[in-house]
Amino acid sequence: MLYALIPLLPLASFLILGLGGRWIKDNAHLVAVPAVFASLLLSVLAFIDVAGGQHTTLPLYTWLVSGNLDVHIGLYIDRLTAVMLLLVTIVSSLVHVYTIGYMHGEPGYARFFSYIALFTFSMLMLVLADNLLQLFVFWEAVGLCSYLLIGHWYERASACSAATKAFLVNRVGDFGFMLGMLLVWVSFGSLNYHAIFPAAQDAAAQTINLLAPFGGAWEISIFTLICLLLFTGAIGKSAQVPLHVWLPDAMEGPTPISALIHAATMVTAGVFMVARLAPLYNLSPSAMSIVAVVGAATMVFGATIALTQTDIKRVVAYSTVSQLGYMVMACGLGAYASGMYHLLTHGAFKALLFLGCGSVIVALHHEQDMRHMGGLKDKLPLTYWTFVIGSLALAGFPLTAGFFSKDDLLVSAWSSGPLGQVLTCFGLLTALLTAFYSFRLVFVIFWGPSHVDPHHADHVHEPSSTITVPLLILSLFSILSGYLGIPSFLEPVFSTDGGHAEGHGAAGLGIMVAATLMGLAGIAGAYYVYVLNPHLPDQFAAQWENLYRGSLNKWYVDETYDRLFVRPTFSAASELWKRVDVAVIDGAVNGVARAVASGGWLLRLVQSGQTQHYALAMAAGIVVMVTMLLLF
């Protein structure tokens, strides 16, 4: 039952801070930090247990049992859960400590800690879920926490807009997830993993005619439909094309949240979901191919946009979009262990980069435009070297964690078949772009002449130890996590994992060499362009103006959505308001009021206050009644 405390301790922290934050105020970290570190220690114990071969299923609470419907809250801990628990609790613990320095003096200090405690609880319950309904409930809960945290500075219009955008875009994907979950229930009579997976293996390959209501014929495997509907949720949550647009705007939230939610944990929920449901996805090669292609498209798309962004956090955000594409592609090719391997190492070095961005932003008095930076490596030496380590890991530099996980992923993809070999070529191209833009960050921010505001230039210094110590710890994880043998540890979870164990021949070695050379070429290219010839970026922008503007404007996806969906929706809503709300509903209500008023006006005419008028009316009434009596 100690395992139940892993999520319950952050929940207790949320309740204490949520109810008593007004009185706790600047001491909120004294409640939140010990709770999350206790969860981390218990997660380590859980990891040790499952490493010894134990798998734990723990029912906590039964809400409803009716026939085959069993709605309950339960915990399932296997190797996949254990590594996710470590990722969530380690990153969350370091972000809690980092927040002490970053958010010091903020009016919403206690509220912020309560929100990140609630997020930690929700994410832990998501990865611990033993059934689809629980996963979906806490899938929505982390979405709610994302909305609250992105909009933490609610006095900013941009933060409110970004929070609303993230909420609405994720609802699009979550609607598909909900339909997929309902189809699982209809098909297999259960939402519990241990009931679904055997039932799916034994079920016949049923098909559904999607065009039957319209008199047409389009037969699709029920497994394919379930997997694609569930993957729709992953497209939204893990920021895959075309629902990736919310993630970069989410950078309006405080930097600790960028690291916790939008780099290491929440956005990986979609990848985790596909890996957890691997027994279902393995039954639909068509769905897996679509997953792989979407991941590859996202991988290239995000990298091309990151090349030209000027906001320091948006560059890292689009890098996250691209790296999530790598993970999704690997899962779609059946290399689940390799995809999860990259997910875990990426969580370390991407959290490091986001927190490094936060250190720079704090030092420069909340400046985020790279064009107003430069020459900071001597003034921020610790931030600089930790940032370099994170960038090297992201670029896949030899002996860093990113080198091992990205190469393992690409080798596994190549070994999966013809589609995997084509997508691996795009993966190698993306590796080149990734190395280039990651060191573009390093060289523009820390090298060259200083473009810092002269009013702040003399006051730039390293932030407090609560900010820098997490950077040092994450730097170690960005290197050491590559040596932990995570793919071998996870392979028993995925009995049909494709490619990882097969890719160590000559072809695999060739892919590893090619990926390494791409990374080195990207670093060298960034050095040549931004250090040796700093005038070249402007020349390239002028020479390839259309491509540059397209990348700078994120290939106009937001503008396209605005024209296709936002404006028509507002226009339709305006017409409905005028023709239905105002003309019909308000018209009916106001018409009743006008009728009553008119009736009152007519009655007022006979209430003149003249006695002779009343006598005349009484006499006329008597005449009418007598006449009717005589006639009828």
HUKA-V577215 format. One line per field, one symbol per residue. psi: psi as a letter, one per 20 degrees, with the letter a starting at -180 (. if undefined). A space follows every 50 residues. Layout:
psi->???
//
This chain:
psi->ihhhighhghghgggghhhjhhhgdijhhhggghghhhhgghhgggghgh hjippppopgpogpoociooorprpooahggghhgggghgggghhgghhg hgjpiqhkghgghhghgggggghghghiqjqhgggggighghgghgghhh kgmiiphhggggggggggghhghhghggggghhgghhijqjpgihgghhh hiqqnqqpohjgijjaonpqphgggghhghhgghgghjlqpjkiihghhi ihrqhhhhgggjghfgiihgggggghkghghiinhgghgggggggggggg ghhhhhhiqiphhhghghgggghhhggggghhjjmghgghghgghhhghh hggghgghgggghklkpiohikbqkihhhmgggghhhggghgghikqpir hhggggggghghghiiagghhghhghhgghhghghghhiggghhghaaqp kqphhihijprparhighghggghgghighiijikgghhihhhnhkpphg iikjahgghggggggghgghhgggghgggighmiihghgghhhlgggghg ghkkkkgghghghhggghghgghgghgghggggfghggghggghgggggh gghhhimijphhggggggghggggggghghh.
//
